[in-house]
Amino acid sequence: MPKILLVEDNEMNRDSLSRLLARRGFEVIFAEDGEEAVAVTRSALPDLVLMDISLPVLDGYEATRILRAGETTRDIPIIALTAHAMTSDREKAMAAGCTDFESKPVEFARLLGKIKAYLS
């Protein structure tokens, strides 16, 4: 069962997305801020990270940069999730090291397609 780290500080978003993922056969683990995302990724080594960008403590950009610098975490696919949908936001996420980008509200079918592509 593929393990996905869902980094999301909004409880409603976290709950709805995690239920959809669990129904598709994924093990979902959580982090609520960027600092926790780094710690959980280092310890649990998920197969993929869904990284909210607007996070408390440490934003998703900086958390992604830290993960990309780590020997055991640098190759884990990271999909940025953000309500900021401008081209410049996508470019900033990709420059930070995100593998892909998905704007909120998330279109689950499209996100699921991306997840499956990165895990295959």
C-alpha positions as CSV (number, residue, x, y, z in Angstrom):
1,M,0.0,0.0,0.0
2,P,1.6,3.3,-1.1
3,K,2.2,5.8,1.7
4,I,1.3,9.4,1.1
5,L,2.2,12.3,3.5
6,L,-0.6,14.9,3.4
7,V,0.8,18.2,4.7
8,E,-2.2,20.4,5.3
9,D,-3.0,22.8,8.2
10,N,-6.7,23.1,7.3
11,E,-8.6,20.3,9.1
12,M,-11.5,20.2,6.6
13,N,-9.2,20.0,3.6
14,R,-7.1,17.3,5.4
15,D,-10.1,15.2,6.3
16,S,-11.8,15.3,2.9
17,L,-8.7,14.6,0.9
18,S,-7.4,11.9,3.2
19,R,-10.7,10.0,3.0
20,L,-10.6,10.1,-0.8
21,L,-7.1,8.9,-0.8
22,A,-7.8,6.1,1.7
23,R,-10.7,4.9,-0.4
24,R,-8.3,4.5,-3.3
25,G,-6.0,2.2,-1.3
26,F,-3.4,4.7,0.0
27,E,-2.0,4.8,3.5
28,V,-2.3,8.5,4.5
29,I,-0.1,10.1,7.2
30,F,-0.2,13.7,8.2
31,A,1.7,16.8,9.1
32,E,0.1,20.2,9.9
33,D,3.1,22.5,9.3
34,G,6.3,22.6,7.4
35,E,8.6,21.7,10.3
36,E,6.4,18.7,11.1
37,A,6.4,17.8,7.3
38,V,10.2,17.6,7.3
39,A,10.3,15.5,10.5
40,V,7.6,13.1,9.3
41,T,9.1,12.7,5.9
42,R,12.5,11.9,7.3
43,S,11.2,9.3,9.7
44,A,8.4,7.7,7.7
45,L,9.9,8.0,4.2
46,P,6.5,8.3,2.4
47,D,6.2,7.3,-1.3
48,L,4.9,10.8,-2.1
49,V,4.2,14.1,-0.4
50,L,1.2,16.4,-1.0
51,M,2.6,19.7,0.3
52,D,0.4,22.7,1.1
53,I,2.4,25.8,0.4
54,S,0.8,28.2,2.9
55,L,1.8,26.6,6.2
56,P,2.5,27.8,9.7
57,V,6.0,27.5,11.3
58,L,7.8,26.7,8.0
59,D,6.1,27.3,4.6
60,G,5.8,24.6,2.0
61,Y,8.6,26.1,-0.2
62,E,11.1,26.0,2.6
63,A,10.1,22.5,3.7
64,T,10.5,21.3,0.1
65,R,14.0,22.9,-0.1
66,I,15.0,21.1,3.1
67,L,13.6,17.8,1.8
68,R,15.4,18.2,-1.5
69,A,18.7,18.7,0.3
70,G,18.4,15.5,2.3
71,E,20.0,12.3,1.1
72,T,17.1,10.0,2.0
73,T,14.3,12.5,1.0
74,R,15.6,14.2,-2.2
75,D,13.9,11.8,-4.6
76,I,10.5,11.6,-3.0
77,P,7.9,13.2,-5.4
78,I,6.4,16.3,-3.9
79,I,3.2,17.8,-5.3
80,A,2.5,21.3,-4.2
81,L,-1.1,22.1,-3.2
82,T,-2.0,25.8,-3.1
83,A,-4.9,28.2,-3.5
84,H,-2.5,30.4,-5.3
85,A,-3.0,29.4,-8.9
86,M,-0.9,32.0,-10.8
87,T,1.8,30.9,-13.2
88,S,4.4,32.6,-11.0
89,D,3.1,30.5,-8.0
90,R,3.7,27.3,-10.1
91,E,7.1,28.5,-11.1
92,K,8.0,29.3,-7.5
93,A,6.9,25.9,-6.3
94,M,8.9,24.2,-9.1
95,A,12.0,26.3,-8.3
96,A,11.7,25.2,-4.6
97,G,11.9,21.6,-5.8
98,C,8.3,20.5,-6.1
99,T,7.8,17.7,-8.7
100,D,4.4,19.0,-9.7
101,F,1.7,21.5,-8.8
102,E,-2.0,21.4,-8.1
103,S,-4.2,24.4,-7.3
104,K,-7.0,24.3,-4.8
105,P,-9.8,23.5,-4.7
106,V,-8.2,20.2,-5.8
107,E,-9.7,18.4,-8.8
108,F,-9.4,14.9,-7.3
109,A,-9.4,12.9,-10.5
110,R,-6.5,15.0,-12.0
111,L,-4.6,14.8,-8.7
112,L,-5.1,11.1,-8.5
113,G,-3.8,10.7,-12.1
114,K,-0.6,12.6,-11.1
115,I,-0.2,10.5,-7.9
116,K,-0.5,7.3,-9.9
117,A,2.0,8.5,-12.5
118,Y,4.6,9.4,-9.9
119,L,4.2,6.2,-8.0
120,S,4.4,3.9,-11.1
